[in-house]
């Protein structure tokens, strides 16, 4: 059963239950009111009969324990019977010569006459008619008065018929309303399902659901839109990474293949110095490709994973990065002024980012010229003594695979500073570059939450 059908069924059942309960409530209220009127009439007649003086004085026997009342009694409109404590019945004449038929409940009426039971009402059949009877004690006897319920039954039947009509109509209207409400309420779910199906068939992650309101289903649609947006962004980053990587790998692979083919086909014919030069180029190109693939892996890992953050000392992380850079570039001294700084982050990622900044600075700094590293107030600066960055290149140096014109003849993949930016953004920080006041370049790495 679909969700819409279940909602319609639940709404219809709830309304049907409410309508049935309300109909029963109305029915019993009207019934009690109608019976109340009958009961008042019976009580009034029984009291009037009990007040008649010498009620049994002129009774005439007509059979065993059966007497005809001869006392003058006002016309009451309803048959009655008097029962004494011995169980004798006293009934008036009907017409001129016919005695009213005996009434039901003789034993209980006798108990009322003796005072063993109080006054009571009950329903029964009398002379083939549905009636209501009152047995009431008065002047040492029990007076039993009967009233026909024909008109009451007719009224109740009419009310019951109309209540059934109203209940059936209410259930029908509830079914239609439930269907309309379910269709309107489940519209976001239907749209969500259709969008998911379209995405599955077309793999188009740019589709979105129109969100209106702030209820649970609207929040679900908004969450789905957010998920599609995240997936679309991840897919775009993946395509861009693949495109950039294929573009960057094509040139070194072509050059490497050419050199290897030349060595394989004509290696024995080449002069020793030329052959040595080709072998050196092959080794250097393999090293560059290894570096490029490693940085591509780091870049992809940084996008796809969210490592657990921990509290760490940024100054200690920076010292480890300085130690590694000094080992790789012993010709360039590094002067460090590091204030103790605590931050929440990923130590390995931060060390790699700082190391990339130092490697970049070492690559541009002349031999013997120091790199100055400072960490204060949550900001790490790296200042080199190189030629600086051209104004046209400055806005692009943190982009993937971007290499300034002056750097295209130097080794490198163009990913080192892109990794720095990625790490900075993952830690809620920023990385900027600017010309130093007296030459060279100043890099500023600012991380949020440092203290």
N, C-alpha and C positions, 0 to 999 in steps of 0.2 A: 504494500500500500504506500502510495506516495505521501510526502510530507503535507502537500496541499489537502489530500483526501483525509489524512489524520486530523488536520486542523479543522476542516469542515465538520468532520464527525464529532470532534470534541465540542466545538461551538454549538452544533445542533443538539447534542446530548445535554449540554449545560442549560441551554434555553428550554429544551423540552422538560427537563427536570424542574426548572423554575416555573414554567407555565403549569405543569401538572400540580405542583405543590400549591401554587396560587389558586388554581381552579378548585382543588380540594378544600382549601381554606375558605374560599367564597361559598362553596356548596354547603359546608357545614355551618357557616355563619347564618346563611339564609334558612337552612333547615331548622336550626335552633330558634330562630326568630318565629318561623311559622309554627313550630311546635309550642313555643312559648305562648303564642296567642290562643292555641287550642287548650293548653293547660290552664290558662287563666279563665277561659270560658267554663271548663269542667269544674274548676274549683269554685267559681261563682255559683254554678248550679247546685253543686253538692252542699254548699253552705246554705243556700236558699231552702233546699229540701230538709236539711237538718233543723232548720228553724221553724218548720211547720209543727204546730201543737198537735198532740195526740196523733202522731203519724201512723201508729200501728193499731189505733183503738178500734177501728171498724173493718179490720181485715177479714176476708172471707176465705176459708180454705178451698182449694180447687184440686188438691192432690197431696201426696205425702210431702210434708215439709214445704208445701207451696201454697201461697196465699195471694189473694188479690187485694190491693189497697183500695179502700173505699173513701179514704179521707180526701177532701177537696184539696188539690195541689195545683198551683199556677202552671199554665202551659210553659214548658221549658224548652221544647224543640228537640231534646235529645232523650233517648230511652234511659231508664235508670232502674236500679234494683236495690232493695234494702235486705241486709242479711243480719240476723240477730246472733247472739253468742251460741245458740243451739244449732245453728246452721239452717234455720228456716229462711225461705226466700219470700220476699214481698215485692210484687210487681204490679204496676198500674195496668189498666186495660188499654188496649190499642183499638181505637174506634169505640164501638158500643158493646162488643161481645167477645173480643179476642184478647187474650193475655199476651203480653210481650214475652218473647222467648227468653229462656234463662241465659245468664251471662257467664263467661268463663271466669275461673279463679275463685271458686266457692271456698276452698280450704283456706286460702290466704285471706279472703274477705272475712271469714269467721275469726281468724286470728286477730284481725284489725278490730273486730267488734269486741273481742275479749281484752283488748289492750296489749296483746302479745307482739304486735307488730305495728309500726307507724304507718302513716298515710303513704301511698306510693302510686306511681303511674306505670302503665305497661301497655304494649301494643299487642293486638291479637286480631282475630277475625270473628265477626259477629254478624249473623244472618247473611253470610257470604260476602261481607264487606270488610275491607281493612279499616280497623278502628283503633282509637286510643281510649284507654279507660283510666279513670281515677277511682281509687278506693280510699275513702276518707271516713274517719270515725266521727260519730255525732249522736248524742242522746242515748248511749249504750248500744248502739247498732253501728254497722258499717254501711255506708252509702256508696254504691258503685254506679258511676255515671259514665256513659259511653258517648263518644263523638266520632263521626265518620272522618276518615282521612283522605277521602276521595279527592277533594279539592286540593289538599296539601300535596298528595301524590302527583296530581296533575301539574301543579306548580313546580314541584321538584323535578319531574320528568322534563318539563320545558327548560328549566334552568340547566339540567344535566345535558340536554341536547345542545344548547347554545355554548355551554362551557366546552363540550367536546369539539364543536366547530371552531371556537376561538383557540383551543389548544392545538388542534390540527393546523389551523392557519398560522398560529405562532411558530410551530415547528417548521412549517414550510417556509415562512419568511426567514426564520433563523437559518435554514439551510442555504437559502439564496444569499442572505447577508454574510453567512460564514464563507461561502464560496468567493464572494466579492472581496471580503476582508482578507481571506487567505491569499487571493491573487494579488491584491495590492501589497500585503505585508511581505509576500515572498518574491516580489518583483526584483529586489536587490539580489536575492539568492539565485533567481533564474538568470539574471544578467551576469552574476558571478560565474555560474555554471557555463553559460554560453561563452563568456570571455575565456575561461579556462579551456574550453573545447577549441575555440579559435586559436588560442596560443599553441595548443597541442598539435593542431593540424597545420598551422602556418609557421609556427616557431617565431612569430612576430611578437616581440616583447614590448613593443611601443603602445600596445592597446591599453586602454584604461576604462574604468567603470565610472559612470557619472554618480557622484555621491551627493545626496541631499538629506539633510536632517542630521541628528546626532544620536539616534538610537543604536541598539546593539548591531542590527544588520548594516546600518550605515557605517559603523566603526569597522565591521568585518570587511565591507567593500573598500574602505580606506586602507585597511591593513593589506588587503590583496593588492591594491594599487601600489602601496609601498614596496611590497614584495616584488611585483613586476618591475618597478623602477630599479630596485637593487639588482635584480637579475639582468635587466637591460644594461645597467651600468657595468656590471661584471662582464657581460658578454662583449660590450664595446671595448673595455680594457683588454680583454683577452684577444680580440681581433686586432686591436692596435698593437699589442705586444708582439703578436705573431707576424703582422705586417712589418713592423719595425725590425724585428729580429731577422726575418727573411731578407729584408733589404740590406741590413748590415752584414749578414753572413755571406751574401752573394759575392761581394767583391773579394774578401780574403779567400773564400773557397775557390773562386776562379783563378786568382793569382797562385794559390797553393797548387792547384791542379796543373796549371801551366808549368810551374817550376818542376813539379814531380815528373810530369810527362817528358819535359826536356831532359831531366837527369836520367830517366829510364831509357829514352831512345838514343840520346846523344851524349850520355855522361862520359863515356870513354873517349869521345872525340874532343871534349872541351879542354881548354888549358887548365892546369891545376888551380890557378888563382880564380878563374871564372867559375870553375866547379865549386871551389871553396866558398865563393861569394853566394852561389845559388843555395848551397847547403845551409849557409848562415841565414839566408832569407827564409828558407823553409822552416827552420827551427824557430825563428822570430815570429813568423806567421802562425805557427802552431801555438806558440806562447800567447799571442794576441787572441787567438780563437779560444784558447782555454780560459783566459781572463774574461772574454766576452760571454762565453757560456756560463761561467760561474756567476757573473753579475746578472745575467738574465735570470738564472735560477733564483738568486737572492731577491730580485725584483718581483718575480712571480710568486715566490713564497711569502713575501711581505704583503702582497695583495690578497692572497687566498687565505692566509692564516691570521689569527688574532691571538698571539702568545699571551700567556698569563703575565700580568704586570706585578712588580714587586717593589718594595722600598729599597733604594740603593743610594750609594754615594757617587754622585756624578763626577766629582773630582778624582776619585779612584779609578773610575772607568776611563776618564780622559788620560790619566797617567799610563794605564795599560796600552791605550792606543798610541800614545807618544813613544812608549818603549818599542812597540812593534815598528813604527815608522822610522825611528832612529836606527833600528837594525837593518831595515830595507834601504834606507837612504843615509848612510853614515857621512856622506859629504856635506849634508845640510844640518847644521845645529838647530836645536829647538829650545827656546827659552820659554819656560812655563811659569805662570803665576796663577795658582789654582786655590780659590777659597773653598773651604769645606761646604758642600752643597748636597742636600738630600732631595731626592725626587722619586716618584713612582713611575717605573717604566720597565723596559726589557733590556737587561744589561748587554746582551750580545748584539742587539740591533743598534743600541746607542754607541757601543764601541766601534762597530763597523762604520756608522755614519761619521763619527769623529775621525776615524782612521782615513776615510775617503777624503775628508777635508784636508787632513795633513798630507796625504799622498798627492793631492792636487797642488797644494802649496809647495811641496818639495819638488814637484815636477817643474814648476815655473821659477823657483828661486835659484839664483846663481850659487855655485859651489862656495861654501864658506859664509854665505849670508844667512843670518839666523831667521827662523820662523818664530814669531811671538804668539804664544797661546795664553789667553787670560780667561778665567772663569770667576765671575763676580755677579752678585744679584740675580742669579739664575740665568745669566747669559754667557755663552761661550763664544769668544772671538778668536779667529785664526788670521794672522796677518803675514803675508809673504812679501818678498822683495823683488818679485818678478816685474815684467813690463806692464802689468795691468790688463784690464779687459776693455776692449773697444766699446763705445757707447751703443753701437748697433748690436753687439753680441750680448750685452748685459741682461736684457730682459729674457734671454732664451737659454742661458747656461744651465738651468736646472731642468730643462726638458730632456726627454729620452733621446739618446743618440745624437743630440746636438753637439757639434764641435765647432768652435770658433775657427775663423779662417786661419789664424796664426797657429792653431793646434792641429790642423789636418795632417801635417807632416810628422807629428809626434805619436808615439804609441798611446793607446787608450781606446776605450769602447764608447765613450760618450754616455755612460750609464752611472758613473760614480756619483756625480752631483744629483742625478735624478733619485738615486737611492737615499741620499741625504735628505732631500725634500720629502720623500715618502716616509722616512722614519720620523722626521720632525712633525709632519701632519698626523701620523699615527699617535704621537704623544701630545697632540693638541698644541703644537708649537709652530714656529716659522723659521725659515732660513732665507737670508738675504745676502747680497753681495754689493759692494760699493768700492770705489777707488779710495785707496789710503791717502792721507794728507801729503805724505812725502814719497809717494810712489808705491807701486805694488797694489795688491787687492786685500780688502778686509771682508771676511765672511763672518756673519753674525747668526749664531744658532740660539734661538730662544725657546725654552721648553716651559710649558705651563705646569704649575704645581711644585716648582722648585723652591727650596728654602735653605 
